Amino acid sequence: MTDPSDADPDPLRAPPGERSVPELLRFGVVNLDKPAGPSSHQVSAWVRDAIDETLATLDPEGPPTRGVAHSGTLDPKVTGCLPMLTGDATRMAQVFLEGAKEYVAVLELHGSPPSDFREVVAEFEGEIYQKPPRKSAVSRRLRTRTVHELDLLEVADRRALLRIRCESGTYVRKLCHDIGLATGGGAHMGHLRRSATDPFDDRDLRTLQDLVDALAWAGDGDDALLREVVRPAEDALAHLPAVTVARSAARSVATGAPVYAPGVIDVDDAAIPAAVRDDASNDSDAPTDTDGDAPTDRDTDPDPPLAACFTPDGTAVCLGRVVGDPDAENGTVVALERVLL
């Protein structure tokens, strides 16, 4: 007879609101206010070391975090919203590429602003072309990025204050340079602060000192502040469409299986691409085009959006993309990209 103590442990975490402090630290997110001076990499290392020191006190038999991941590099002089994923939550770092980022920047003009300055700035809202700067960590190929909103907040002498909400991967320094060229007089970026990284913004930022204090008090048995500073990693998925799966299906995902139709409980409409909707709705009575085929967006529909799968109690299971009909009796519904268990 098999000893129950030899059975594999349940791979599912406790619900987000019921986790112990060590569990929270090993699968958490901190909406950090990065100071000017250190690099994003250095800040990540400080956060990792501080958390590992507390874990060594609270749970000496358990593992360290094994790493901390940030939401996208900020230059040393740049301040603001730099969410940090801790421990196993580092597997979901790609989610910050799915949302927008927002900045407040000082544009330093090299001459007096032209009379049509506001109109010149407005021309850079929408899809723009950019080539990454020479010191960037990516290939310097011309690419497009979308500036969702570009507001001219204030102009004083040769300085302009801009609010920029843009696609991840947009170079604000290059945007400022290009606006300067368009004015005919030149410009460069002055101070820059990131005010939001979806789904986080600057309304509840926490400093490094907040984190260090919270960890110290948690080490002494008071975890109230820590639970405000370090949030369940699921909070970093709030901007993604959600798929709710049965706990039995989640346990299968932990072994690498995709999410099959019988295990799907609910799916946000935003997670389902048009091609999947069309396949599910097509039948013999569906209207056809001139070639006799049912009309579909398959040729024009972009890749299915990244979705987050959860158990009914809110525990994150995986990241993936909906590729099949959630209402079908069988077949794969979500193809996996990252297992989070």
C-alpha positions in Angstrom: 0.0 0.0 0.0 1.3 3.5 -0.9 2.1 5.8 2.0 0.0 9.0 1.6 3.1 10.9 2.7 4.8 9.8 -0.5 2.1 11.3 -2.7 3.1 14.3 -4.9 2.2 17.6 -3.3 -0.6 19.6 -4.8 0.9 22.0 -7.3 -1.8 24.6 -6.8 -1.0 27.6 -4.6 -3.4 28.8 -1.9 -5.8 31.6 -3.0 -4.0 35.0 -3.2 -5.5 36.3 0.0 -4.7 33.2 2.0 -0.9 32.9 1.4 1.7 33.0 4.1 4.4 35.6 4.0 7.0 33.3 2.5 4.5 32.2 -0.1 3.7 35.8 -0.9 7.4 36.7 -1.2 8.0 33.8 -3.6 5.2 34.7 -5.9 4.6 38.5 -5.5 4.8 41.9 -7.2 6.0 45.2 -5.8 4.9 48.4 -7.6 8.3 50.1 -7.0 9.1 53.8 -7.3 12.6 53.6 -8.8 14.9 56.4 -7.6 17.3 58.3 -9.8 20.8 56.9 -9.7 20.9 53.1 -9.8 20.2 51.0 -12.8 17.1 48.9 -13.1 19.3 45.8 -12.8 20.8 47.1 -9.6 17.4 47.9 -8.0 16.3 44.3 -8.9 19.3 42.9 -7.1 18.7 45.0 -4.0 15.1 43.8 -3.9 16.1 40.2 -4.4 18.7 40.3 -1.6 16.4 42.0 0.9 13.6 39.4 0.3 16.0 36.5 0.5 17.4 37.8 3.8 13.8 37.8 5.2 13.0 34.4 3.8 16.1 33.0 5.4 14.7 34.1 8.7 11.0 33.2 8.3 11.5 30.0 6.3 15.1 28.8 6.5 14.1 25.3 5.1 12.5 26.8 2.0 14.2 28.1 -1.2 15.3 31.7 -1.9 13.4 33.7 -4.5 15.9 32.7 -7.2 15.4 36.0 -8.8 13.5 39.3 -9.3 12.3 40.6 -12.7 11.4 44.2 -13.5 8.8 45.6 -16.0 11.2 47.2 -18.5 14.5 49.0 -18.1 14.6 52.6 -17.0 17.8 54.5 -17.5 19.7 55.3 -14.2 18.5 59.0 -14.2 14.9 58.0 -14.9 12.5 57.6 -12.0 9.0 56.1 -11.4 6.9 53.0 -11.9 9.0 49.9 -12.1 7.0 46.9 -11.0 9.1 44.0 -9.6 8.1 40.3 -9.9 9.5 38.1 -7.3 10.4 34.4 -7.3 8.3 32.2 -9.5 6.4 35.3 -10.7 9.4 36.1 -12.9 8.0 33.6 -15.4 5.3 36.1 -16.2 7.5 39.1 -17.1 6.2 39.1 -20.6 2.9 40.5 -19.4 4.4 44.0 -19.2 4.9 43.9 -23.0 1.1 43.5 -23.5 0.1 46.8 -21.8 0.9 50.4 -22.3 3.4 52.6 -20.5 2.9 56.2 -19.5 5.6 58.9 -19.0 5.8 62.5 -18.0 8.8 64.1 -19.8 10.4 67.6 -20.0 11.2 68.5 -23.6 14.1 70.9 -23.7 13.8 73.0 -26.9 16.9 74.4 -28.5 15.0 77.5 -29.6 11.7 79.3 -29.0 8.7 77.1 -29.6 7.1 77.8 -33.0 3.6 79.3 -33.2 2.1 76.0 -34.3 4.0 74.0 -31.6 0.9 72.3 -30.2 0.0 71.1 -33.7 3.5 69.8 -34.3 3.4 67.8 -31.1 -0.1 66.4 -32.0 1.4 65.0 -35.2 3.3 62.4 -33.2 0.2 60.8 -31.7 -0.6 57.5 -33.4 1.7 55.1 -35.2 5.2 56.4 -35.5 8.5 55.0 -36.9 11.5 54.6 -34.6 15.0 53.2 -34.8 16.4 52.2 -31.4 19.3 54.4 -30.2 22.9 53.1 -30.5 23.2 52.2 -26.8 20.0 50.1 -26.8 20.0 46.4 -26.0 17.9 45.5 -29.1 18.6 45.4 -32.9 18.7 48.8 -34.5 16.1 48.1 -37.1 13.4 50.6 -38.1 10.1 49.6 -36.5 6.7 51.1 -35.7 5.3 52.0 -32.2 2.0 53.5 -31.2 1.7 56.6 -29.2 -1.8 56.3 -27.7 -2.0 59.7 -26.2 0.4 62.7 -26.3 -0.6 65.7 -24.3 1.2 69.0 -24.1 0.6 70.0 -20.5 2.6 73.2 -20.2 5.1 75.4 -22.1 7.5 77.8 -20.3 10.2 79.5 -22.3 12.1 76.7 -24.0 10.7 73.9 -21.9 7.6 71.8 -22.5 6.0 69.3 -20.3 4.6 66.2 -22.1 2.4 63.3 -21.0 3.0 60.3 -23.2 1.0 57.1 -23.1 2.5 54.7 -25.5 3.1 51.1 -26.6 5.8 49.1 -24.7 9.2 49.5 -26.4 8.7 53.2 -27.4 11.9 55.3 -26.9 10.8 58.6 -25.3 14.3 60.1 -25.8 14.0 59.4 -29.5 10.5 60.8 -29.6 11.6 64.0 -28.0 14.5 64.3 -30.5 12.1 63.8 -33.4 9.6 66.4 -32.1 12.6 68.8 -31.9 13.4 68.1 -35.6 9.8 68.7 -36.6 9.9 72.2 -34.9 12.9 73.1 -37.0 15.0 74.1 -34.0 15.9 70.8 -32.3 15.2 69.5 -28.8 16.2 66.8 -26.4 14.7 65.0 -23.4 15.2 66.4 -20.0 13.8 64.8 -16.9 11.7 61.7 -17.4 9.4 59.9 -15.0 7.4 56.7 -15.8 3.9 57.3 -14.3 2.3 53.9 -15.3 3.1 50.4 -16.4 -0.1 48.6 -17.1 -1.8 47.5 -14.9 0.1 49.6 -12.3 0.3 53.4 -12.0 1.8 56.0 -9.7 -1.2 56.1 -7.3 0.2 53.3 -5.1 3.9 53.3 -5.7 6.2 52.0 -2.9 9.8 53.0 -2.3 12.8 50.8 -1.6 12.6 52.1 2.0 9.0 51.0 2.3 10.0 47.5 1.2 12.9 47.3 3.6 10.8 48.5 6.5 8.0 46.1 5.7 10.4 43.1 5.5 12.0 44.1 8.8 8.6 44.2 10.6 7.5 41.0 9.0 10.7 39.4 10.3 9.6 40.5 13.8 6.1 39.0 13.3 4.1 42.1 12.0 3.2 41.5 8.3 0.5 44.2 7.9 2.7 46.6 6.0 4.4 43.8 4.0 1.0 42.7 2.6 0.4 46.3 1.4 3.8 46.6 -0.2 4.1 43.1 -1.7 1.0 42.1 -3.5 0.0 38.7 -4.9 1.6 38.2 -8.4 -1.9 37.8 -9.8 -2.3 41.6 -9.5 0.2 41.9 -12.4 -2.3 40.0 -14.7 -5.2 42.4 -14.1 -5.0 43.9 -17.6 -5.1 40.6 -19.4 -8.3 38.8 -20.5 -9.0 35.9 -18.2 -9.8 32.2 -18.6 -11.2 30.4 -15.6 -10.4 26.7 -15.5 -11.3 23.8 -13.1 -8.8 22.9 -10.5 -8.5 19.4 -12.1 -7.5 21.1 -15.4 -5.0 23.4 -13.5 -3.3 20.3 -12.1 -2.9 18.9 -15.6 -1.5 22.2 -16.8 1.2 21.9 -14.1 2.5 18.8 -15.9 2.6 20.7 -19.2 -0.8 19.8 -20.7 -2.7 22.5 -22.6 -6.2 23.6 -21.3 -8.8 21.3 -22.9 -12.4 22.2 -23.4 -13.9 20.1 -20.6 -11.8 22.0 -18.1 -12.9 25.5 -19.1 -15.4 27.2 -16.9 -15.5 30.8 -18.3 -13.6 32.9 -20.8 -13.5 36.7 -21.2 -14.8 37.7 -24.6 -11.6 39.7 -25.2 -9.6 36.5 -25.0 -11.3 34.9 -28.0 -9.9 35.9 -31.5 -12.2 36.5 -34.4 -11.0 33.4 -36.2 -12.1 31.1 -33.3 -15.4 32.9 -33.1 -16.0 32.3 -36.8 -15.1 28.7 -36.6 -17.5 28.2 -33.7 -20.4 30.0 -35.4 -20.0 28.7 -39.0 -22.6 26.1 -40.0 -24.4 25.1 -43.2 -26.7 28.1 -43.0 -23.9 30.7 -42.6 -23.6 33.3 -45.3 -20.9 32.7 -47.8 -18.7 35.0 -49.9 -18.5 34.8 -53.7 -16.1 31.9 -53.6 -18.5 29.8 -51.6 -16.5 29.9 -48.4 -17.8 31.2 -45.0 -16.4 34.7 -44.4 -13.7 34.8 -41.8 -11.1 37.2 -40.4 -8.5 34.5 -40.3 -6.3 36.3 -42.9 -6.5 39.6 -41.2 -7.0 38.8 -37.5 -3.9 39.3 -35.4 -2.5 36.6 -33.2 -4.8 35.7 -30.3 -4.2 38.0 -27.4 -2.2 36.8 -24.4 -4.6 35.5 -21.7 -4.2 34.5 -18.1 -5.8 31.3 -16.7 -7.0 31.2 -13.1 -8.7 28.7 -10.9 -12.1 29.7 -9.6 -10.5 31.0 -6.3 -8.2 33.4 -8.3 -4.9 31.4 -8.3 -2.9 32.0 -11.4 -2.3 28.8 -13.5 -0.7 29.8 -16.8 -0.3 32.3 -19.6 -1.5 31.2 -23.0 -3.7 32.0 -26.1 -7.2 30.8 -26.9 -7.0 28.7 -30.0 -10.2 26.6 -29.8 -13.9 27.0 -29.1 -14.4 27.2 -25.3 -17.9 25.8 -25.7 -16.7 22.7 -27.6 -17.0 19.2 -26.0 -13.3 18.4 -26.6 -10.1 19.8 -28.1 -7.5 22.3 -27.0 -8.9 25.7 -25.9 -5.7 27.4 -24.5 -2.2 26.8 -25.9 0.3 27.3 -23.2 3.1 29.9 -23.2 4.1 30.0 -19.5 3.1 27.6 -16.7 2.9 29.6 -13.4 2.4 26.8 -10.9 
